[in-house]
Amino acid sequence: MSKQRLVVLTLVALGLAGLGYVAYSVNRAPAGGPGAAPAAGAPAKPGAGGPPGGFAQAVEVARVAASDFSDEASAVGSLKSSESVVLRPEVAGRVAAIHFKDGAVVGKGTVLVSLDASVQEAELAQAKANLGLAQATYRRNEELLGRKFISQQALDNAAAALKVQEATVQVAEAKVGKMRIKAPFNGAVGLRNVSVGDYVKEGQELINVEDIASLKVDFRLPELYLGRISRGQTVELTSDALPGQRFTAILDAVDPLVDQNGRAISCRARLDNAAGKLRPGMFVRARLLFGDRKNVLMLPEQALVSGAAPMVFKVVEGKAVAAKVKVGVRRAGQVEIAEGVAAGDLVVTAGQLKLRDGAPVRAIGEGAPAPAAKAGEK
């Protein structure tokens, strides 16, 4: 056992010594590596802090271009009926009649569903009979008072009884009215879920009515547009269900409360739907149009370097120059640069994550300058 232990300890010691040598070799700066002093007569290496050996790093570039475009904000939204309601009975009862066809257009006040009102109608007839008796009693007491046969108090009692019976008739009429479900506005009815003879409970859903002659579209925009939106602006809508067709809506309202979770503004626009092509619940894409803009400087979004403040790297005389920028709208992979660059500047779009200000670079890609001709070439 002692010999085996000695062998194991020897192997462990040799392994540790080998690891130490490897670590020393790796961490030791090579003679020609970065940071080593240049040999006598050798030219100085430009771009300290650049790629190993001081060679220029290849980066993709693009030139800042000025373009004209329609200033707009894009969002997605959903269509809603101008008015929408689900009709429910206020009292329980049995369905006596259905007065509409599924999907039909109805007018305001149209009776859609009638519940069995035999009991309520009987109560109304009884109340009307009592009202007639109270009216006759009051008229007779008026005559008797004129002849001094009764007191004023007797006439007052008859008048009070008459008012009670009048109120009783009104209550009975209201009960009968609640047995008829009417359309609250002009619109189209949906698909019913009940049939004649069904017993429905108080508050049970019977039918929905939708006013789709005009529609509402609700959408949300980032809070940075708060100062640019106002009622009356034009909103252009498109739908995947109707490719190639565009619809125009008018911004009708802006929610005064900004959502603190998403930092978004809720907006609502209205559009005419007299042709009936659109339906509530459809998904639409909305474009809020602000107007046309001229000579806007645009860059690919990938040119931006994130940090405390957005910045880009410009290529100036073969070196990377960091420039802080102020960005504007974004669209189709492009971003507006409001400050920090000028039209025609060469900006790095790929490879900038390893760059430092002043590092030597070699521009490639769209907008890169053509390479210098070699000696003897034309």
Phi, psi and omega per residue, in radians:
M1 nan -0.664 -3.106
S2 -1.156 -0.618 3.106
K3 -1.193 -0.724 3.125
Q4 -1.108 -0.731 3.109
R5 -1.084 -0.699 3.134
L6 -1.104 -0.715 3.122
V7 -1.109 -0.757 -3.131
V8 -1.099 -0.781 -3.137
L9 -1.103 -0.658 3.119
T10 -1.114 -0.781 3.134
L11 -1.115 -0.685 3.122
V12 -1.125 -0.732 -3.140
A13 -1.119 -0.723 3.123
L14 -1.124 -0.693 3.123
G15 -1.114 -0.744 3.130
L16 -1.123 -0.684 3.117
A17 -1.125 -0.692 3.116
G18 -1.138 -0.722 3.118
L19 -1.115 -0.704 3.115
G20 -1.099 -0.685 3.137
Y21 -1.165 -0.731 3.133
V22 -1.083 -0.791 3.136
A23 -1.080 -0.688 3.128
Y24 -1.129 -0.691 -3.095
S25 -1.211 -0.670 -3.103
V26 -1.209 -0.750 -3.066
N27 -1.392 -0.242 3.137
R28 -1.290 2.223 -3.131
A29 -1.173 2.204 3.093
P30 -1.221 2.802 -3.026
A31 -1.101 -0.626 -3.085
G32 -1.802 0.178 -3.055
G33 -1.393 -3.133 3.128
P34 -1.098 2.427 3.123
G35 1.601 -0.250 3.132
A36 -1.318 2.592 -3.133
A37 -1.189 2.432 -3.134
P38 -1.204 2.592 3.124
A39 -1.185 2.789 -3.108
A40 -1.074 2.285 3.119
G41 1.465 -0.163 3.140
A42 -1.371 2.542 3.137
P43 -1.246 2.621 3.132
A44 -1.190 2.536 -3.102
K45 -1.578 2.152 -3.106
P46 -1.349 2.877 2.983
G47 1.207 0.917 3.077
A48 -0.982 2.401 -3.102
G49 1.590 -0.016 3.110
G50 -1.483 -2.740 3.129
P51 -1.135 2.812 3.139
P52 -0.921 2.372 3.125
G53 1.468 -0.044 3.109
G54 1.385 0.178 -3.130
F55 -1.295 2.619 3.133
A56 -1.190 2.360 -3.140
Q57 -1.450 2.337 3.114
A58 -1.347 2.250 3.134
V59 -2.369 2.578 3.055
E60 -1.476 2.469 -3.048
V61 -2.326 2.875 3.010
A62 -2.580 2.642 3.132
R63 -1.603 2.439 3.077
V64 -1.187 2.204 -3.101
A65 -2.118 2.526 3.076
A66 -1.675 2.332 -3.114
S67 -2.487 2.828 3.089
D68 -1.834 2.439 3.081
F69 -2.717 2.878 3.106
S70 -1.447 2.097 -3.131
D71 -1.276 2.183 -3.057
E72 -2.713 2.906 3.031
A73 -2.200 2.298 -3.085
S74 -1.860 2.574 3.129
A75 -2.766 2.975 3.030
V76 -2.002 2.592 -3.095
G77 -2.616 -3.136 3.126
S78 -2.253 2.503 3.120
L79 -1.480 2.509 3.090
K80 -2.325 2.692 3.086
S81 -1.160 2.621 3.047
S82 -1.056 -0.724 3.016
E83 -2.395 2.436 -3.118
S84 -2.556 2.378 -3.131
V85 -2.635 2.561 2.985
V86 -1.880 2.053 -3.068
L87 -1.404 2.343 3.129
R88 -2.360 2.492 3.099
P89 -1.289 2.534 3.101
E90 -1.474 -0.299 3.113
V91 -2.317 2.717 3.095
A92 -1.342 2.669 3.112
G93 3.060 3.096 -3.141
R94 -1.764 2.400 -3.126
V95 -1.212 2.119 -3.128
A96 -1.690 -0.580 -3.110
A97 -2.792 2.606 3.047
I98 -2.104 2.174 -2.947
H99 -1.874 0.336 -3.109
F100 -2.482 2.868 3.003
K101 -1.876 2.552 -3.114
D102 -0.968 2.292 3.105
G103 1.403 0.058 -3.097
A104 -1.298 2.703 3.050
V105 -1.579 2.261 -3.087
V106 -2.228 2.777 3.121
G107 -1.722 2.871 3.116
K108 -1.070 2.333 3.124
G109 1.546 -0.087 3.129
T110 -1.168 2.297 3.095
V111 -1.300 2.154 -3.098
L112 -1.752 -0.773 -3.101
V113 -2.369 2.342 3.066
S114 -1.985 2.285 3.043
L115 -1.693 2.745 3.123
D116 -1.062 2.029 -3.061
A117 -2.055 0.431 -3.095
S118 -1.058 -0.744 -3.141
V119 -1.161 -0.797 -3.114
Q120 -1.130 -0.645 3.126
E121 -1.198 -0.617 3.084
A122 -1.148 -0.714 3.097
E123 -1.110 -0.630 3.108
L124 -1.146 -0.750 3.124
A125 -1.091 -0.706 3.108
Q126 -1.118 -0.730 -3.136
A127 -1.140 -0.651 3.128
K128 -1.188 -0.643 3.101
A129 -1.131 -0.762 3.109
N130 -1.122 -0.616 3.099
L131 -1.122 -0.722 3.112
G132 -1.082 -0.719 3.105
L133 -1.120 -0.724 -3.141
A134 -1.142 -0.638 3.118
Q135 -1.163 -0.733 3.133
A136 -1.138 -0.721 3.131
T137 -1.094 -0.707 -3.128
Y138 -1.146 -0.757 -3.138
R139 -1.126 -0.694 3.118
R140 -1.136 -0.704 3.137
N141 -1.165 -0.550 3.072
E142 -1.091 -0.750 3.132
E143 -1.146 -0.721 -3.122
L144 -1.164 -0.615 3.115
L145 -1.164 -0.627 3.106
G146 -1.127 -0.486 3.125
R147 -1.625 0.038 3.124
K148 1.184 0.507 3.123
F149 -1.557 -0.428 3.095
I150 -2.243 2.928 3.140
S151 -1.540 2.932 3.081
Q152 -1.104 -0.584 -3.129
Q153 -1.098 -0.662 3.128
A154 -1.116 -0.692 3.088
L155 -1.169 -0.673 3.115
D156 -1.112 -0.684 3.107
N157 -1.104 -0.687 3.117
A158 -1.156 -0.666 3.111
A159 -1.148 -0.701 3.117
A160 -1.143 -0.712 3.113
A161 -1.122 -0.611 3.104
L162 -1.130 -0.745 3.131
K163 -1.136 -0.655 3.108
V164 -1.082 -0.755 -3.138
Q165 -1.203 -0.619 3.065
E166 -1.077 -0.751 3.100
A167 -1.149 -0.622 3.114
T168 -1.111 -0.684 3.090
V169 -1.126 -0.718 3.135
Q170 -1.103 -0.694 3.101
V171 -1.123 -0.739 -3.140
A172 -1.144 -0.690 3.098
E173 -1.122 -0.684 3.111
A174 -1.117 -0.684 3.118
K175 -1.120 -0.702 3.092
V176 -1.149 -0.696 -3.141
G177 -1.100 -0.583 -3.129
K178 -1.256 -0.193 3.093
M179 -1.512 -0.008 3.081
R180 -2.100 2.083 -3.130
I181 -1.596 2.069 -3.059
K182 -1.958 2.726 3.059
A183 -1.288 2.212 -3.111
P184 -1.383 -0.228 3.138
F185 -2.796 2.965 3.070
N186 -1.197 2.375 3.137
G187 3.082 -2.985 3.119
A188 -1.927 2.384 3.123
V189 -1.507 2.706 -3.141
G190 -1.580 -2.608 -3.120
L191 -1.723 2.168 -3.083
R192 -1.340 2.690 -3.136
N193 -2.050 0.179 -3.128
V194 -2.262 2.840 3.108
S195 -2.299 2.911 3.099
V196 -1.067 2.305 -3.118
G197 1.744 -0.273 3.103
D198 -1.170 2.489 3.031
Y199 -1.675 2.113 -3.103
V200 -1.917 2.536 -3.134
K201 -1.605 2.877 3.074
E202 -1.085 2.208 3.123
G203 1.496 0.041 3.134
Q204 -1.278 2.457 -3.138
E205 -1.229 2.244 3.127
L206 -1.889 -0.933 -3.044
I207 -2.811 2.595 3.050
N208 -1.810 2.563 3.097
V209 -2.149 2.268 -3.081
E210 -2.192 2.256 3.010
D211 -1.625 1.796 -3.060
I212 -1.926 0.212 3.070
A213 -1.121 -0.524 2.976
S214 -2.372 2.665 -3.058
L215 -2.211 2.753 3.014
K216 -1.922 2.532 3.037
V217 -2.205 2.158 3.136
D218 -1.822 2.312 3.102
F219 -2.606 2.949 -3.084
R220 -2.208 2.491 3.119
L221 -2.192 2.647 3.063
P222 -1.055 2.658 -3.059
E223 -1.127 -0.323 -3.133
L224 -1.149 -0.252 3.099
Y225 -1.581 0.061 -3.019
L226 -0.985 -0.722 -3.099
G227 -1.387 -0.029 -3.052
R228 -1.986 -0.137 -3.089
I229 -1.833 2.541 3.116
S230 -2.765 2.793 -3.132
R231 -1.079 2.512 3.114
G232 1.692 -0.151 3.129
Q233 -1.267 2.695 -3.091
T234 -1.476 2.374 3.085
V235 -2.144 2.167 3.128
E236 -1.722 2.290 -3.061
L237 -2.058 2.486 2.991
T238 -2.346 2.702 -3.128
S239 -2.345 2.441 3.096
D240 -1.138 -0.444 -3.139
A241 -1.282 -0.361 -3.139
L242 -2.244 1.248 -3.066
P243 -1.083 2.458 3.104
G244 1.468 -0.108 -3.135
Q245 -1.836 2.438 3.124
R246 -2.142 2.514 -3.114
F247 -2.224 2.514 -3.086
T248 -1.877 2.242 3.081
A249 -2.140 2.878 3.124
I250 -2.078 2.260 3.119
L251 -1.090 2.113 -3.005
D252 -1.840 -0.562 -3.080
A253 -2.727 2.625 3.074
V254 -2.228 2.213 -3.132
D255 -1.110 2.245 3.139
P256 -1.224 -0.233 -3.108
L257 -1.756 2.200 3.048
V258 -1.544 2.257 -3.133
D259 -1.106 2.060 -3.075
Q260 -1.316 -0.277 3.115
N261 -1.419 -0.905 -3.126
G262 -1.718 -0.043 -3.094
R263 0.894 0.875 -3.097
A264 -2.195 2.747 3.137
I265 -1.909 2.263 3.091
S266 -1.530 2.251 -3.116
C267 -2.182 2.692 3.111
R268 -2.392 2.254 3.089
A269 -2.096 2.780 3.121
R270 -2.154 2.553 3.115
L271 -2.481 2.652 3.111
D272 -1.371 2.364 -3.136
N273 -2.274 0.683 -3.110
A274 -1.068 -0.546 3.127
A275 -1.290 -0.298 3.089
G276 1.269 0.382 -3.129
K277 -1.315 -0.523 -3.094
L278 -1.773 2.751 -3.115
R279 -2.337 2.585 3.076
P280 -1.033 2.483 -3.137
G281 1.647 -0.177 -3.131
M282 -1.234 2.587 3.052
F283 -1.506 2.321 3.131
V284 -2.363 2.761 3.003
R285 -1.846 2.252 -3.056
A286 -1.963 2.438 3.062
R287 -2.207 1.967 3.095
L288 -1.533 2.032 -3.013
L289 -1.617 2.208 3.113
F290 -1.781 -0.355 -3.096
G291 2.300 3.118 -3.141
D292 -1.580 2.522 3.097
R293 -2.177 2.486 -3.072
K294 -1.957 2.556 3.016
N295 0.907 0.933 3.105
V296 -1.618 2.274 3.140
L297 -1.404 2.180 -3.081
M298 -2.173 2.561 3.088
L299 -2.436 2.715 2.981
P300 -1.079 2.465 -3.099
E301 -1.045 -0.535 -3.086
Q302 -1.207 -0.152 3.102
A303 -1.304 -0.357 -3.104
L304 -1.277 2.420 3.044
V305 -1.899 2.075 -3.090
S306 -1.313 2.671 -3.141
G307 3.003 -2.740 3.104
A308 -1.049 -0.603 3.062
A309 -2.474 2.486 -3.137
P310 -1.087 2.508 -3.138
M311 -2.609 2.887 3.055
V312 -2.356 2.895 3.029
F313 -1.904 2.105 3.025
K314 -1.635 2.650 3.082
V315 -1.801 1.989 -3.121
V316 -2.230 2.012 3.124
E317 0.916 0.772 3.051
G318 1.380 0.157 3.128
K319 -2.213 2.669 3.100
A320 -1.476 2.250 3.139
V321 -2.125 2.032 3.136
A322 -1.265 2.391 -3.133
A323 -2.432 2.159 3.054
K324 -1.303 2.460 -3.064
V325 -2.289 2.795 3.026
K326 -1.989 2.113 -3.042
V327 -1.682 2.741 3.103
G328 -2.126 -2.224 -3.075
V329 -1.314 2.740 3.085
R330 -2.141 2.468 3.090
R331 -2.852 2.373 3.038
A332 0.886 0.759 3.105
G333 1.369 0.063 3.135
Q334 -1.971 2.674 3.125
V335 -2.298 2.445 3.097
E336 -1.381 2.361 3.079
I337 -1.926 1.884 -3.086
A338 -1.439 -0.573 -3.122
E339 -2.536 2.621 3.015
G340 1.979 -0.394 3.126
V341 -2.403 2.910 3.114
A342 -2.231 2.779 3.111
A343 -1.012 2.337 -3.134
G344 1.648 -0.218 3.098
D345 -1.107 2.546 3.100
L346 -1.660 2.111 -3.031
V347 -2.142 2.404 3.140
V348 -1.284 2.267 3.130
T349 -1.964 -0.258 3.108
A350 -2.637 2.370 -3.127
G351 1.694 0.089 -3.067
Q352 -1.410 -0.201 -3.088
L353 -1.173 -0.412 3.139
K354 -1.768 0.075 -3.091
L355 -1.490 2.705 2.962
R356 -2.263 2.724 -3.121
D357 -1.007 2.176 3.132
G358 1.611 -0.041 -3.128
A359 -1.233 2.474 3.106
P360 -1.231 2.420 -3.124
V361 -2.375 2.776 3.068
R362 -2.163 1.989 -3.026
A363 -1.386 2.323 3.032
I364 -2.351 2.852 3.097
G365 1.719 -2.998 -3.086
E366 -1.100 2.280 3.119
G367 1.569 -0.098 -3.138
A368 -1.252 2.517 3.112
P369 -1.154 2.583 3.124
A370 -1.178 2.500 3.124
P371 -1.120 2.585 3.132
A372 -1.154 2.495 3.133
A373 -1.230 2.446 3.120
K374 -1.296 2.828 -3.133
A375 -1.056 2.325 3.120
G376 1.620 -0.244 3.136
E377 -1.578 2.614 3.111
K378 -1.878 nan nan
